[in-house]
Amino acid sequence: MPANMGMPVFEWNDVTNSSLGGHLVFGLLAGLTFAVIAQVTAGRASAAGR
């Protein structure tokens, strides 16, 4: 996307630093949310099979 906007592609600055941080936080929260939902769903599936 930066290349399409005429911005430098391989430049490390405050914007790229905050973008990386935001993507890492989002990925962590998405992974934790998925893990919790998978655990809850697996618990319900095993309880329903009894």
PyMOL commands that place a pseudoatom at each C-alpha (Angstrom):
pseudoatom trace, name=CA, resn=MET, resi=1, chain=A, elem=C, hetatm=0, pos=[0.000, 0.000, 0.000]
pseudoatom trace, name=CA, resn=PRO, resi=2, chain=A, elem=C, hetatm=0, pos=[2.708, 2.597, 0.743]
pseudoatom trace, name=CA, resn=ALA, resi=3, chain=A, elem=C, hetatm=0, pos=[4.199, 2.041, -2.716]
pseudoatom trace, name=CA, resn=ASN, resi=4, chain=A, elem=C, hetatm=0, pos=[0.813, 2.759, -4.317]
pseudoatom trace, name=CA, resn=MET, resi=5, chain=A, elem=C, hetatm=0, pos=[0.670, 6.039, -2.399]
pseudoatom trace, name=CA, resn=GLY, resi=6, chain=A, elem=C, hetatm=0, pos=[4.150, 7.100, -3.519]
pseudoatom trace, name=CA, resn=MET, resi=7, chain=A, elem=C, hetatm=0, pos=[5.690, 6.589, -0.080]
pseudoatom trace, name=CA, resn=PRO, resi=8, chain=A, elem=C, hetatm=0, pos=[9.029, 4.846, 0.520]
pseudoatom trace, name=CA, resn=VAL, resi=9, chain=A, elem=C, hetatm=0, pos=[8.588, 1.123, 1.028]
pseudoatom trace, name=CA, resn=PHE, resi=10, chain=A, elem=C, hetatm=0, pos=[11.547, 0.093, 3.188]
pseudoatom trace, name=CA, resn=GLU, resi=11, chain=A, elem=C, hetatm=0, pos=[11.835, 3.032, 5.532]
pseudoatom trace, name=CA, resn=TRP, resi=12, chain=A, elem=C, hetatm=0, pos=[11.711, 2.624, 9.314]
pseudoatom trace, name=CA, resn=ASN, resi=13, chain=A, elem=C, hetatm=0, pos=[10.184, 5.611, 11.118]
pseudoatom trace, name=CA, resn=ASP, resi=14, chain=A, elem=C, hetatm=0, pos=[7.600, 6.420, 13.783]
pseudoatom trace, name=CA, resn=VAL, resi=15, chain=A, elem=C, hetatm=0, pos=[4.697, 5.624, 11.478]
pseudoatom trace, name=CA, resn=THR, resi=16, chain=A, elem=C, hetatm=0, pos=[5.998, 2.186, 10.548]
pseudoatom trace, name=CA, resn=ASN, resi=17, chain=A, elem=C, hetatm=0, pos=[6.885, 1.519, 14.185]
pseudoatom trace, name=CA, resn=SER, resi=18, chain=A, elem=C, hetatm=0, pos=[3.367, 2.307, 15.404]
pseudoatom trace, name=CA, resn=SER, resi=19, chain=A, elem=C, hetatm=0, pos=[1.852, 0.342, 12.507]
pseudoatom trace, name=CA, resn=LEU, resi=20, chain=A, elem=C, hetatm=0, pos=[3.886, -2.726, 13.416]
pseudoatom trace, name=CA, resn=GLY, resi=21, chain=A, elem=C, hetatm=0, pos=[2.917, -2.339, 17.069]
pseudoatom trace, name=CA, resn=GLY, resi=22, chain=A, elem=C, hetatm=0, pos=[-0.748, -2.042, 16.175]
pseudoatom trace, name=CA, resn=HIS, resi=23, chain=A, elem=C, hetatm=0, pos=[-0.633, -5.135, 13.980]
pseudoatom trace, name=CA, resn=LEU, resi=24, chain=A, elem=C, hetatm=0, pos=[1.128, -7.133, 16.710]
pseudoatom trace, name=CA, resn=VAL, resi=25, chain=A, elem=C, hetatm=0, pos=[-1.425, -6.111, 19.351]
pseudoatom trace, name=CA, resn=PHE, resi=26, chain=A, elem=C, hetatm=0, pos=[-4.305, -6.900, 16.995]
pseudoatom trace, name=CA, resn=GLY, resi=27, chain=A, elem=C, hetatm=0, pos=[-2.824, -10.323, 16.192]
pseudoatom trace, name=CA, resn=LEU, resi=28, chain=A, elem=C, hetatm=0, pos=[-2.330, -11.102, 19.876]
pseudoatom trace, name=CA, resn=LEU, resi=29, chain=A, elem=C, hetatm=0, pos=[-5.898, -10.123, 20.764]
pseudoatom trace, name=CA, resn=ALA, resi=30, chain=A, elem=C, hetatm=0, pos=[-7.334, -11.996, 17.776]
pseudoatom trace, name=CA, resn=GLY, resi=31, chain=A, elem=C, hetatm=0, pos=[-5.375, -15.129, 18.705]
pseudoatom trace, name=CA, resn=LEU, resi=32, chain=A, elem=C, hetatm=0, pos=[-6.438, -14.984, 22.342]
pseudoatom trace, name=CA, resn=THR, resi=33, chain=A, elem=C, hetatm=0, pos=[-10.062, -14.433, 21.363]
pseudoatom trace, name=CA, resn=PHE, resi=34, chain=A, elem=C, hetatm=0, pos=[-9.959, -17.387, 18.986]
pseudoatom trace, name=CA, resn=ALA, resi=35, chain=A, elem=C, hetatm=0, pos=[-8.388, -19.602, 21.668]
pseudoatom trace, name=CA, resn=VAL, resi=36, chain=A, elem=C, hetatm=0, pos=[-11.070, -18.700, 24.206]
pseudoatom trace, name=CA, resn=ILE, resi=37, chain=A, elem=C, hetatm=0, pos=[-13.892, -19.262, 21.720]
pseudoatom trace, name=CA, resn=ALA, resi=38, chain=A, elem=C, hetatm=0, pos=[-12.383, -22.611, 20.675]
pseudoatom trace, name=CA, resn=GLN, resi=39, chain=A, elem=C, hetatm=0, pos=[-12.126, -23.743, 24.306]
pseudoatom trace, name=CA, resn=VAL, resi=40, chain=A, elem=C, hetatm=0, pos=[-15.703, -22.724, 25.095]
pseudoatom trace, name=CA, resn=THR, resi=41, chain=A, elem=C, hetatm=0, pos=[-17.039, -24.347, 21.945]
pseudoatom trace, name=CA, resn=ALA, resi=42, chain=A, elem=C, hetatm=0, pos=[-15.112, -27.568, 22.569]
pseudoatom trace, name=CA, resn=GLY, resi=43, chain=A, elem=C, hetatm=0, pos=[-16.443, -27.687, 26.140]
pseudoatom trace, name=CA, resn=ARG, resi=44, chain=A, elem=C, hetatm=0, pos=[-20.019, -27.300, 24.955]
pseudoatom trace, name=CA, resn=ALA, resi=45, chain=A, elem=C, hetatm=0, pos=[-19.572, -29.948, 22.254]
pseudoatom trace, name=CA, resn=SER, resi=46, chain=A, elem=C, hetatm=0, pos=[-18.230, -32.507, 24.725]
pseudoatom trace, name=CA, resn=ALA, resi=47, chain=A, elem=C, hetatm=0, pos=[-20.963, -31.711, 27.275]
pseudoatom trace, name=CA, resn=ALA, resi=48, chain=A, elem=C, hetatm=0, pos=[-23.667, -32.090, 24.627]
pseudoatom trace, name=CA, resn=GLY, resi=49, chain=A, elem=C, hetatm=0, pos=[-22.355, -35.526, 23.651]
pseudoatom trace, name=CA, resn=ARG, resi=50, chain=A, elem=C, hetatm=0, pos=[-22.864, -37.034, 27.095]
for i in range(1, 50): cmd.bond("trace and resi %d" % i, "trace and resi %d" % (i + 1))
show_as sticks, trace
zoom trace
